[in-house]
Amino acid sequence: MVTKYTSSVILFIFIFYSCQNLKQVDNVLDKSAYLDTVSSVIPILHLSGNHYENGYQHGALLKNEISELIGLWKTDIESNYKIHANDFIKTFLDSTNYISAIKKWSPNLFDEIKGISDGSGIEFNTIFAFQLIDEMWTNSRLIEFPHHCTSVGVNNFKKDRSSNIIAQNIDIPPFYHGYEVLLDIKINNSRKLVTTFAGYLGSNGLNNSIGITCNSLMDLKSSKDGLPVCCVVRSVLDRNTFEEAEQFIREIKHASGQNYIIGSYEYVKSFECASDTVTEFWPDSTYNYTYHANSALTNTSYHPSFIEYVKNVFNSTPDAISFGDSRLKLMETRIKNNQSINISTIESVLSEKPICNDNTWVFTIMEFNKNYSLLKIKPNNPDTIEYLVLKIQQ
């Protein structure tokens, strides 16, 4: 029999633990975290704390945007794959093992993804699958490439000791447009700026010494138990030096074929990454610049489905056929043999068609100086003319 005294004790315990849980939530949010939507051309989400706390802040402060975007993402899944989105997510996650790779190579990012889930109130599997954009494209083998990013790296330091530059137009399906956000993350006495959209770990970015861009290479081998692209990007930005970043890129197992351009004050390199092979791409022997689009140029570790596609359509092999790319050709024309490549040069070429196209989501330019790293960013919006400029001191 439950007495009034017993009921009071139970009620007290319930209230006590409820208050404790609320206090824990408040503690997660009790940081210098805020969303700036007024003072810039792109919303800036200022985050601080450990990775879980940063994820929670991200999820809570962008809760509505994340919910809206995931709704659009699910609609896109159902349109492309003719299956209910929740069934697709379950089947996809059941047939892959990316979590083991994340826990091995980037355990803090697993905590951050969990934080985004808890903060947004969206169940973990959905938020986790939302991080696997490139991996879904790679494994589902859509006939039409879903985006067409273009990137460039310029090693001015090697030539005349001036600032190095890397840059990228990020091209993704239009339903992501309008949900862009810049993460300004301060953690462990370091700072990083990450280009992303609501609910996603990150597409590219920089810290005080290095930066990274990426382009999908769906012609290269992928793996169902490698490290996803968004985790590669964020993990590189957790490194302090170019050498550490390069070592990481070379030692991990990649989940998706991808080209990464990594830049610092002294170095710029382009890495074509298959699941089992990493190569460098340079247009010529000067090593003064590099650029990339969405086809492998040096790496021949081709995906079996790409080999089969070339055989069936062209009765040939990938090594024996050349795929023209108007974006790459334009970049080559504007960059190759150019004796003076500065930020103005890069701004101009990124704005030219077809490098700038209907899928272009944001323009990003990163400069690496002896004393600072600088990010210039703006969305592909006709109402936005000026770049937002942010600087991280060394």
C-alpha positions in Angstrom: 0.0 0.0 0.0 1.4 3.4 -1.0 1.1 5.9 1.9 1.0 9.7 1.5 4.5 9.7 2.9 5.7 7.3 0.3 4.0 9.3 -2.4 5.7 12.4 -1.2 9.1 10.7 -1.3 8.5 9.4 -4.8 7.3 12.9 -5.9 10.4 14.5 -4.3 12.7 12.0 -6.0 11.0 12.6 -9.4 11.2 16.4 -9.0 14.9 16.2 -7.8 16.0 14.1 -10.8 14.0 16.1 -13.2 15.6 19.2 -11.9 19.0 17.5 -12.2 18.3 16.6 -15.8 17.2 20.1 -16.6 20.3 21.5 -14.9 22.5 19.2 -17.0 20.7 20.5 -20.2 21.2 24.1 -18.9 24.8 23.4 -18.3 25.3 22.1 -21.8 23.8 25.4 -23.1 25.4 27.6 -20.5 28.3 28.6 -22.7 29.1 31.6 -24.9 27.0 30.0 -27.7 24.8 32.2 -29.9 23.5 32.5 -33.4 24.3 35.7 -35.2 21.9 36.3 -38.1 22.1 40.0 -38.2 25.6 41.2 -38.7 26.8 39.1 -41.7 25.9 37.8 -45.1 25.7 34.2 -43.7 24.5 33.1 -40.2 27.4 32.5 -37.8 26.9 29.9 -35.1 29.3 30.6 -32.3 30.1 27.4 -30.3 32.2 26.6 -27.3 32.8 23.6 -25.1 33.6 20.0 -25.8 32.4 18.2 -28.9 29.2 16.9 -27.3 28.4 20.4 -26.0 29.1 22.0 -29.3 26.8 19.5 -31.0 24.1 20.0 -28.5 24.4 23.8 -29.0 24.3 23.3 -32.7 21.2 21.2 -32.5 19.3 23.4 -30.0 20.1 26.7 -31.6 19.2 25.5 -35.1 16.4 23.2 -34.2 13.8 24.5 -36.6 16.2 24.8 -39.5 17.5 21.3 -39.0 13.9 19.9 -38.8 13.0 21.7 -42.0 16.1 20.7 -43.9 15.8 17.0 -42.9 12.2 17.1 -44.1 13.5 18.3 -47.5 16.3 15.8 -47.5 13.8 12.9 -46.9 11.6 14.1 -49.7 14.7 14.1 -52.0 15.6 10.5 -50.9 12.1 9.3 -51.7 12.1 11.1 -55.1 15.5 9.6 -56.1 15.3 6.1 -54.6 11.5 5.4 -54.7 11.4 4.2 -51.1 10.2 5.6 -47.9 13.0 7.7 -46.4 12.9 6.0 -43.0 13.2 2.6 -44.7 16.1 3.8 -46.9 17.9 5.2 -43.8 17.5 1.9 -41.9 18.6 -0.2 -44.9 21.6 2.0 -45.6 22.8 2.1 -42.0 22.3 -1.7 -41.6 24.4 -2.3 -44.7 27.3 -0.1 -43.6 29.6 0.3 -40.6 30.8 3.9 -40.6 30.4 4.2 -36.8 33.3 1.9 -36.1 35.6 4.1 -38.3 34.4 7.3 -36.7 35.0 5.8 -33.2 38.5 4.7 -34.3 39.7 7.8 -36.1 37.4 10.6 -34.8 35.6 9.6 -31.6 35.0 13.2 -30.6 33.0 13.7 -33.7 30.7 10.8 -32.8 30.0 12.7 -29.6 29.3 15.8 -31.6 26.8 14.0 -33.8 25.1 12.6 -30.8 25.0 16.2 -29.4 23.3 17.4 -32.6 20.7 14.7 -32.2 20.0 15.4 -28.6 19.9 19.2 -29.1 17.6 19.1 -32.1 15.3 16.4 -30.7 15.7 14.2 -33.8 16.6 10.6 -33.3 20.2 9.6 -33.7 20.0 7.3 -36.8 18.4 10.1 -38.8 21.0 12.7 -37.8 23.8 10.2 -38.3 22.6 9.3 -41.8 22.2 13.0 -42.6 26.0 13.3 -42.2 26.6 10.6 -44.9 25.7 12.6 -48.0 28.7 11.6 -50.0 28.5 8.0 -48.8 24.9 7.8 -49.9 25.8 9.2 -53.3 28.7 6.8 -53.6 26.9 3.6 -52.6 23.6 4.3 -54.3 25.5 5.1 -57.6 23.1 7.7 -59.0 23.6 8.1 -62.7 23.7 11.8 -62.6 26.4 13.2 -60.3 24.5 15.1 -57.6 26.9 18.0 -57.3 29.9 19.5 -59.2 32.3 21.2 -56.8 35.3 23.0 -58.2 38.4 23.8 -56.1 41.9 25.4 -56.5 45.1 25.7 -54.5 47.9 28.2 -55.1 51.3 27.9 -53.5 52.5 31.5 -53.6 54.9 30.8 -50.7 56.9 28.5 -52.9 57.1 31.1 -55.6 57.7 34.3 -53.8 56.9 33.8 -50.1 53.5 35.5 -50.3 50.2 34.1 -49.0 49.0 30.7 -50.1 45.4 30.3 -51.2 42.9 27.5 -51.4 39.3 28.0 -52.6 36.2 26.1 -53.6 32.7 26.6 -55.0 30.5 24.1 -53.1 27.8 22.8 -55.5 25.0 20.8 -53.8 21.3 20.2 -54.7 19.2 23.3 -54.4 17.1 22.1 -51.5 20.1 22.7 -49.2 20.4 26.3 -50.4 19.3 28.9 -47.8 20.3 26.7 -44.8 24.0 27.6 -44.9 25.7 28.5 -41.7 29.2 29.2 -40.6 30.4 27.4 -37.5 32.8 29.5 -35.4 34.1 26.9 -33.0 36.3 27.6 -30.0 37.5 24.5 -28.2 40.7 23.6 -26.3 42.1 27.1 -26.8 41.8 26.7 -30.6 39.5 28.2 -33.1 38.1 26.9 -36.4 35.7 28.2 -39.0 33.6 25.6 -40.7 31.3 26.0 -43.7 28.2 23.9 -43.3 24.4 23.7 -43.3 22.1 23.2 -40.4 22.6 19.9 -38.7 25.8 18.9 -40.6 29.4 18.5 -39.3 31.0 20.5 -42.1 31.9 20.8 -45.8 35.2 22.7 -45.6 37.0 25.2 -43.4 40.1 26.3 -41.7 41.8 26.8 -38.4 44.7 29.1 -37.4 47.2 27.2 -39.6 45.6 24.9 -42.1 42.5 24.7 -44.3 40.7 22.0 -46.4 38.4 21.8 -49.4 36.9 18.7 -51.0 35.4 17.4 -54.3 33.5 14.1 -54.8 35.3 11.5 -57.0 32.6 8.9 -57.6 34.8 7.1 -60.1 37.1 5.9 -57.3 36.7 3.0 -54.9 34.6 3.6 -51.8 34.2 1.5 -48.7 31.3 0.8 -46.3 33.5 0.9 -43.3 35.7 3.9 -43.9 35.7 7.4 -42.5 32.9 9.6 -44.0 33.8 12.8 -45.8 32.4 15.2 -43.2 34.5 13.5 -40.5 37.7 13.7 -42.7 37.1 17.4 -43.1 36.5 18.1 -39.4 39.4 15.8 -38.3 41.9 17.6 -40.5 40.8 20.8 -38.9 41.6 19.3 -35.5 45.2 19.0 -36.6 47.7 21.7 -35.9 50.1 21.4 -38.8 50.1 20.6 -42.5 52.3 17.5 -41.8 49.8 16.1 -39.3 46.9 16.7 -41.7 48.7 15.0 -44.6 49.6 12.0 -42.4 46.0 11.7 -41.4 44.7 11.8 -45.0 47.2 9.1 -46.0 46.7 6.7 -43.1 42.9 6.5 -42.8 40.5 4.3 -44.8 38.3 6.6 -46.8 34.6 5.9 -47.1 34.1 7.8 -50.3 36.3 8.7 -53.3 37.2 12.3 -52.8 39.8 15.0 -53.7 41.0 17.1 -50.8 43.1 20.2 -51.2 44.9 21.1 -48.0 46.7 24.4 -47.6 48.8 26.2 -45.0 51.2 29.1 -45.0 54.1 27.1 -46.5 52.3 24.2 -48.3 49.5 23.4 -50.7 48.7 19.8 -51.9 45.9 18.1 -53.7 45.1 14.5 -52.6 43.0 12.1 -54.7 41.6 9.5 -52.2 40.2 6.1 -53.0 39.4 3.7 -50.1 42.7 2.0 -50.6 45.0 4.5 -52.4 45.9 8.1 -52.0 47.8 10.0 -54.8 48.7 13.7 -55.4 47.6 15.7 -58.4 49.7 18.5 -59.9 48.9 20.0 -63.3 52.6 20.5 -64.1 56.1 20.2 -62.7 56.2 23.7 -61.1 54.1 22.6 -58.1 52.9 26.2 -57.9 49.2 25.5 -58.2 46.6 22.7 -58.4 42.9 22.5 -59.1 40.2 19.9 -59.3 36.6 19.0 -60.3 34.9 15.6 -60.0 36.9 13.1 -62.0 40.1 11.4 -60.8 43.2 12.7 -62.7 46.0 10.5 -61.2 44.4 7.9 -59.0 43.5 4.7 -61.0 41.9 2.8 -58.1 38.5 2.8 -59.9 35.2 1.8 -58.4 34.0 -1.5 -60.0 30.7 0.1 -61.0 32.6 2.8 -62.8 34.7 0.3 -64.7 31.5 -1.6 -65.7 29.9 1.7 -66.7 32.8 2.6 -69.0 32.8 -0.9 -70.5 29.1 -1.0 -71.2 28.7 2.6 -72.5 32.0 3.2 -74.3 33.3 -0.4 -74.8 36.5 0.8 -73.2 38.4 1.0 -69.9 38.8 4.1 -67.7 42.5 4.4 -68.4 41.8 4.5 -72.2 39.1 7.2 -72.2 39.1 10.9 -71.3 36.1 12.6 -69.9 36.0 16.3 -70.7 35.1 18.7 -68.0 34.3 22.3 -68.9 34.8 23.5 -65.3 38.2 22.0 -65.0 39.2 23.3 -68.5 38.2 26.9 -67.5 40.1 26.6 -64.2 43.2 25.4 -66.1 42.9 28.3 -68.6 42.6 30.9 -65.8 45.2 29.4 -63.5 47.9 27.6 -65.5 50.9 29.8 -66.4 49.3 32.8 -64.6 52.3 34.6 -63.1 50.3 36.4 -60.4 47.4 34.6 -58.8 45.9 36.5 -55.9 42.5 36.5 -54.1 41.0 38.8 -56.8 42.0 36.2 -59.5 40.3 33.5 -57.5 37.2 35.6 -56.9 36.9 36.2 -60.6 37.3 32.6 -61.7 34.8 31.3 -59.1 32.2 33.6 -60.4 32.5 32.5 -64.0 30.1 29.9 -65.6 30.2 27.0 -65.6 32.3 27.0 -62.4 29.4 29.0 -60.9 26.2 27.3 -61.8 22.7 26.6 -60.5 23.9 24.1 -57.9 26.6 26.5 -56.5 25.7 26.9 -52.9 28.6 29.0 -51.4 31.9 30.5 -52.5 34.8 30.0 -50.1 38.3 31.4 -50.3 41.0 30.8 -47.7 44.3 32.7 -47.4 47.2 31.6 -45.2 49.7 34.2 -44.0 52.5 34.0 -41.6 50.4 35.8 -39.0 46.9 34.7 -39.7 44.4 32.5 -41.6 41.6 34.3 -43.5 38.3 33.1 -44.8 36.2 34.8 -47.4 32.7 33.4 -47.8 29.4 34.3 -49.4 26.3 32.3 -50.5 25.4 32.1 -54.2 22.7 34.7 -53.8 22.1 37.5 -56.3 21.3 39.8 -53.3 24.7 39.1 -51.8 27.6 41.0 -53.4 30.2 41.3 -50.7 32.1 38.5 -49.1 32.1 38.0 -45.4 35.8 38.2 -44.2 36.9 36.5 -41.0 40.5 36.2 -39.7 42.1 33.8 -37.2 45.4 35.1 -35.7 48.3 32.7 -35.4 
